[in-house]
Amino acid sequence: MTIGLVAHGAPAAAPAGGIPADLRRALDEIESYVSMGFVEDAKGVLNEVGGRFAGHPALVRRLAELGLEVEASSAPAAPEDLALAEALGAGSPPPVAEEPIQFGSDFLEFTPTNPPPAAEAPPAAPPGGDGADGFDLASELGGLFGAQPAVAAEASAAAATDLGDASLADIFREFQKGVDKQLGKEDYETRYNLGIAYKEMGLVDEAIAEFQLAAKDEARLLECASMLGMCFVEKGMPKLAVKWFEKGLSAPGRTDDEYKGIRYDLGDALEQSDAFDEGLAYFEEVYGQDAAFRDVAERIERLREKIQQRDVRH
């Protein structure tokens, strides 16, 4: 990327600390993008402020620390531009173009780790597989967020959140923005895999959002509906879970074995919703198909006892 550092006037007046407020905000934004692997976004911010603050010692120093390399502009450079280009290593070869993101086959196989200390750098961008070509999204997310619960939608940005303090929640929101920019809403397979990753780490609200997007893919409806139902059960909302399990059963073209698990889950959600008779009917349907499936025999006995106790009370 060519970044022309042509002065458009004197920089904004510097505060007492010696760094103009606009430049300080831009440097913080650049550092945040680089720490998450969004190098092109960081260069975009640099492009915006470079002309105003070309040659500013704070800009030169921070870019050198972050390792940003900028190609020399084809236009004649002003003396201050030459100084900045020298500091940034303008003679270095241009950076290698980033590979498009690709999720490896081991995407779902990961073990979340404990979140690192707040002082450590946040994770890099979404994966491109493993090795030098990209990052493992699951391990990157796991390293940052561990197994903590999802961010509550109504929580204030300035208050503590389920992800930790407000700054950690801000980092996560920036990460999500980067994911959305790179994936697109119709990349259903990736959205589904991302939902699996979020759910495995306890980020249930984020998982629900991804599964709802992926459920627009007719071919993936049963799997997405099943995962959405489990998410809503986990959130203590079994009636919403019932709706999604029923929607999954409406997915055409599947075998009885593929429907079996979601029938069992639907029976469980109905029992949690106090719809004992309906839940029993689904458990008995599963039992008629496979008597050894999970604990379906025990669930039938338990529901029959609940129905009997209910009828005695009434």
C-alpha positions as CSV (number, residue, x, y, z in Angstrom):
1,M,0.0,0.0,0.0
2,T,1.4,3.4,-0.9
3,I,0.9,6.0,1.7
4,G,1.7,9.6,0.7
5,L,2.8,11.7,3.6
6,V,2.2,15.2,2.1
7,A,1.9,18.0,4.6
8,H,-1.5,19.8,4.4
9,G,-0.7,22.4,7.0
10,A,0.6,22.5,10.5
11,P,-0.3,19.7,12.9
12,A,-2.9,20.4,15.6
13,A,-1.7,22.1,18.6
14,A,0.0,19.7,21.0
15,P,-1.3,19.3,24.6
16,A,0.9,19.5,27.5
17,G,2.2,16.0,27.0
18,G,3.7,17.0,23.6
19,I,1.5,14.7,21.4
20,P,-1.7,16.2,19.8
21,A,-4.9,14.6,21.0
22,D,-5.9,13.6,17.4
23,L,-2.5,11.9,16.9
24,R,-2.7,10.2,20.3
25,R,-6.1,8.7,19.4
26,A,-4.8,7.6,16.0
27,L,-1.7,5.9,17.5
28,D,-3.9,4.0,19.9
29,E,-6.2,2.9,17.1
30,I,-3.2,1.8,15.0
31,E,-1.8,-0.2,17.8
32,S,-5.2,-1.8,18.5
33,Y,-5.6,-2.9,14.9
34,V,-2.0,-4.2,14.6
35,S,-2.4,-6.2,17.9
36,M,-5.5,-8.0,16.4
37,G,-3.8,-8.6,13.0
38,F,-5.7,-6.0,11.0
39,V,-2.7,-4.5,9.4
40,E,-4.6,-3.0,6.4
41,D,-6.9,-1.2,8.8
42,A,-3.9,0.1,10.7
43,K,-2.4,1.4,7.5
44,G,-5.7,3.1,6.6
45,V,-5.6,5.1,9.8
46,L,-2.0,5.9,9.2
47,N,-3.0,7.2,5.7
48,E,-5.5,9.5,7.3
49,V,-3.1,11.1,9.8
50,G,0.2,10.8,8.0
51,G,-0.2,14.0,6.0
52,R,-1.1,16.1,9.1
53,F,1.6,14.7,11.4
54,A,4.3,13.7,9.0
55,G,7.7,13.6,10.7
56,H,6.2,13.8,14.2
57,P,8.6,12.0,16.5
58,A,5.8,10.2,18.3
59,L,4.4,8.9,15.0
60,V,7.8,7.8,13.8
61,R,8.7,6.1,17.1
62,R,5.3,4.2,17.4
63,L,5.3,2.9,13.8
64,A,8.9,1.7,14.3
65,E,7.8,-0.1,17.5
66,L,4.9,-1.7,15.7
67,G,7.0,-2.8,12.8
68,L,4.8,-1.2,10.1
69,E,6.6,-0.9,6.8
70,V,5.4,1.7,4.3
71,E,6.4,1.8,0.6
72,A,7.9,5.0,-0.7
73,S,5.4,7.3,-2.6
74,S,6.0,7.7,-6.3
75,A,5.6,11.5,-5.9
76,P,8.6,13.6,-4.8
77,A,8.8,13.5,-1.1
78,A,9.2,16.4,1.2
79,P,12.2,16.4,3.6
80,E,10.1,15.4,6.5
81,D,8.6,12.6,4.4
82,L,12.1,11.3,3.7
83,A,12.9,11.3,7.4
84,L,9.8,9.3,8.2
85,A,10.4,6.9,5.3
86,E,13.9,6.3,6.5
87,A,12.7,5.6,10.0
88,L,10.1,3.2,8.7
89,G,12.5,1.3,6.5
90,A,11.1,2.5,3.1
91,G,13.9,0.5,1.3
92,S,12.5,-2.8,2.6
93,P,10.7,-5.0,0.2
94,P,6.9,-4.5,0.2
95,P,4.9,-6.7,2.6
96,V,3.5,-10.0,1.2
97,A,-0.1,-9.8,0.3
98,E,-2.3,-11.4,3.0
99,E,-3.8,-14.7,2.1
100,P,-7.7,-15.0,2.1
101,I,-8.9,-16.5,5.3
102,Q,-9.5,-20.3,5.2
103,F,-10.6,-22.4,8.1
104,G,-8.6,-25.6,8.5
105,S,-10.1,-29.0,9.1
106,D,-9.1,-28.9,12.7
107,F,-11.2,-25.8,13.3
108,L,-13.5,-27.4,15.8
109,E,-10.8,-29.3,17.7
110,F,-9.4,-27.1,20.4
111,T,-9.2,-26.7,24.1
112,P,-9.9,-23.2,25.5
113,T,-7.2,-22.0,27.8
114,N,-7.3,-19.6,30.7
115,P,-7.3,-15.9,29.6
116,P,-3.9,-14.3,29.7
117,P,-3.1,-11.3,31.9
118,A,-4.6,-8.0,30.7
119,A,-1.2,-6.6,29.8
120,E,-0.6,-9.2,27.1
121,A,-1.4,-8.5,23.5
122,P,-4.9,-9.5,22.3
123,P,-5.3,-12.2,19.7
124,A,-4.6,-11.9,16.0
125,A,-7.1,-11.9,13.2
126,P,-9.3,-14.8,12.1
127,P,-7.5,-17.9,10.9
128,G,-6.1,-18.9,7.6
129,G,-5.3,-22.5,8.8
130,D,-2.1,-23.1,10.7
131,G,1.5,-22.2,10.3
132,A,2.8,-19.1,8.7
133,D,-0.2,-18.6,6.4
134,G,-2.8,-17.8,9.1
135,F,-4.1,-18.2,12.6
136,D,-6.1,-20.9,14.4
137,L,-9.3,-18.9,15.3
138,A,-10.3,-21.4,18.0
139,S,-7.0,-21.2,19.8
140,E,-6.8,-17.5,19.4
141,L,-10.3,-16.9,20.8
142,G,-9.7,-19.5,23.5
143,G,-6.5,-17.8,24.6
144,L,-8.2,-14.5,25.0
145,F,-11.6,-15.4,26.4
146,G,-11.1,-18.8,28.1
147,A,-14.4,-20.4,29.1
148,Q,-16.1,-17.3,30.5
149,P,-19.7,-16.6,29.6
150,A,-20.9,-14.3,26.9
151,V,-21.2,-10.5,27.1
152,A,-24.6,-9.4,28.2
153,A,-26.3,-7.3,25.5
154,E,-27.6,-4.8,27.9
155,A,-24.3,-4.2,29.8
156,S,-22.9,-0.7,29.6
157,A,-19.7,-0.4,27.6
158,A,-18.1,1.4,30.6
159,A,-19.1,-1.2,33.1
160,A,-17.6,-4.6,33.9
161,T,-18.9,-7.4,31.6
162,D,-18.9,-11.2,31.6
163,L,-15.8,-11.0,29.4
164,G,-13.9,-9.2,32.1
165,D,-13.4,-5.4,32.3
166,A,-14.7,-2.9,29.8
167,S,-11.5,-2.8,27.8
168,L,-11.6,-6.5,27.2
169,A,-15.1,-6.2,25.9
170,D,-14.1,-3.4,23.6
171,I,-11.3,-5.6,22.2
172,F,-13.8,-8.4,21.6
173,R,-16.2,-6.0,19.8
174,E,-13.3,-4.8,17.6
175,F,-12.5,-8.5,16.8
176,Q,-16.1,-9.1,15.8
177,K,-16.0,-6.1,13.5
178,G,-12.9,-7.5,11.8
179,V,-14.5,-10.9,11.4
180,D,-17.7,-9.4,9.9
181,K,-15.6,-7.4,7.4
182,Q,-13.6,-10.4,6.2
183,L,-16.3,-13.1,6.2
184,G,-19.6,-11.6,4.9
185,K,-22.9,-12.6,6.2
186,E,-23.5,-15.3,3.6
187,D,-20.4,-17.4,4.4
188,Y,-22.7,-19.9,6.1
189,E,-20.2,-22.6,6.8
190,T,-17.7,-20.3,8.4
191,R,-20.5,-18.7,10.5
192,Y,-21.6,-22.1,11.7
193,N,-18.0,-23.0,12.7
194,L,-17.6,-19.7,14.4
195,G,-20.8,-20.3,16.4
196,I,-19.4,-23.7,17.5
197,A,-16.2,-22.0,18.6
198,Y,-18.1,-19.4,20.6
199,K,-20.4,-21.9,22.2
200,E,-17.4,-24.1,23.3
201,M,-16.0,-21.2,25.1
202,G,-19.2,-20.2,26.8
203,L,-19.9,-17.2,24.6
204,V,-23.5,-18.3,24.1
205,D,-25.0,-14.9,22.9
206,E,-22.3,-14.6,20.3
207,A,-22.8,-18.3,19.3
208,I,-26.6,-17.7,18.9
209,A,-26.0,-14.7,16.5
210,E,-23.7,-16.8,14.3
211,F,-26.0,-19.8,14.2
212,Q,-29.0,-17.6,13.3
213,L,-27.0,-16.3,10.3
214,A,-25.9,-19.8,9.3
215,A,-29.5,-21.1,9.6
216,K,-30.4,-19.2,6.5
217,D,-28.6,-22.0,4.6
218,E,-31.4,-24.5,3.9
219,A,-28.8,-27.3,3.7
220,R,-27.6,-26.5,7.2
221,L,-30.9,-25.8,8.9
222,L,-31.2,-29.0,11.0
223,E,-27.7,-28.5,12.5
224,C,-28.1,-24.8,13.2
225,A,-31.6,-25.3,14.7
226,S,-30.2,-28.0,16.9
227,M,-27.4,-25.8,18.1
228,L,-29.7,-22.8,18.6
229,G,-32.1,-25.0,20.7
230,M,-29.2,-26.1,22.9
231,C,-28.0,-22.6,23.3
232,F,-31.5,-21.4,24.4
233,V,-31.8,-24.3,26.9
234,E,-28.4,-23.3,28.3
235,K,-29.7,-19.8,28.7
236,G,-32.8,-21.1,30.6
237,M,-35.2,-20.3,27.7
238,P,-36.7,-23.8,26.9
239,K,-39.7,-22.4,25.1
240,L,-37.5,-20.7,22.5
241,A,-35.5,-23.9,22.3
242,V,-38.7,-25.8,21.5
243,K,-39.4,-23.5,18.5
244,W,-35.9,-24.1,17.1
245,F,-36.0,-27.8,17.6
246,E,-39.4,-28.0,15.8
247,K,-37.9,-25.9,13.0
248,G,-35.0,-28.3,12.7
249,L,-37.4,-31.3,12.4
250,S,-39.0,-29.5,9.5
251,A,-35.8,-29.5,7.5
252,P,-36.4,-31.8,4.5
253,G,-34.3,-34.6,3.1
254,R,-32.8,-36.1,6.3
255,T,-32.8,-39.7,7.6
256,D,-34.5,-40.9,10.8
257,D,-31.1,-41.2,12.5
258,E,-30.4,-37.6,11.8
259,Y,-33.8,-36.5,13.3
260,K,-33.4,-38.8,16.3
261,G,-31.1,-36.6,18.3
262,I,-33.2,-33.4,17.8
263,R,-36.4,-35.3,18.7
264,Y,-34.7,-36.3,22.0
265,D,-33.6,-32.7,22.6
266,L,-37.1,-31.5,21.8
267,G,-38.6,-33.9,24.4
268,D,-36.1,-32.5,27.0
269,A,-37.0,-28.9,26.2
270,L,-40.7,-29.7,26.4
271,E,-40.2,-31.3,29.8
272,Q,-38.4,-28.2,31.0
273,S,-41.3,-26.1,29.7
274,D,-43.7,-28.2,31.8
275,A,-45.3,-29.7,28.6
276,F,-45.0,-33.2,30.0
277,D,-47.4,-35.0,27.6
278,E,-45.8,-33.5,24.5
279,G,-42.3,-34.3,25.8
280,L,-43.3,-37.9,26.6
281,A,-44.6,-38.3,23.1
282,Y,-41.2,-37.4,21.6
283,F,-39.3,-39.5,24.0
284,E,-41.5,-42.5,23.2
285,E,-40.9,-41.9,19.5
286,V,-37.2,-42.0,20.0
287,Y,-37.5,-45.1,22.2
288,G,-39.5,-46.8,19.4
289,Q,-36.7,-46.1,17.0
290,D,-33.7,-46.9,19.3
291,A,-34.4,-48.1,22.8
292,A,-30.7,-47.7,23.8
293,F,-30.4,-44.1,22.7
294,R,-28.9,-42.0,25.5
295,D,-31.1,-42.3,28.7
296,V,-34.4,-42.2,26.8
297,A,-35.9,-45.2,28.8
298,E,-35.2,-43.4,32.1
299,R,-36.6,-40.1,30.8
300,I,-39.8,-41.9,29.8
301,E,-40.2,-43.3,33.3
302,R,-39.5,-40.0,35.0
303,L,-42.0,-38.1,32.8
304,R,-44.7,-40.7,33.4
305,E,-44.2,-40.2,37.2
306,K,-44.5,-36.4,36.7
307,I,-47.7,-36.8,34.7
308,Q,-49.2,-39.1,37.3
309,Q,-48.3,-36.6,40.2
310,R,-49.8,-33.8,38.2
311,D,-53.0,-35.6,37.5
312,V,-53.3,-36.5,41.2
313,R,-53.0,-32.9,42.2
314,H,-55.6,-31.8,39.7
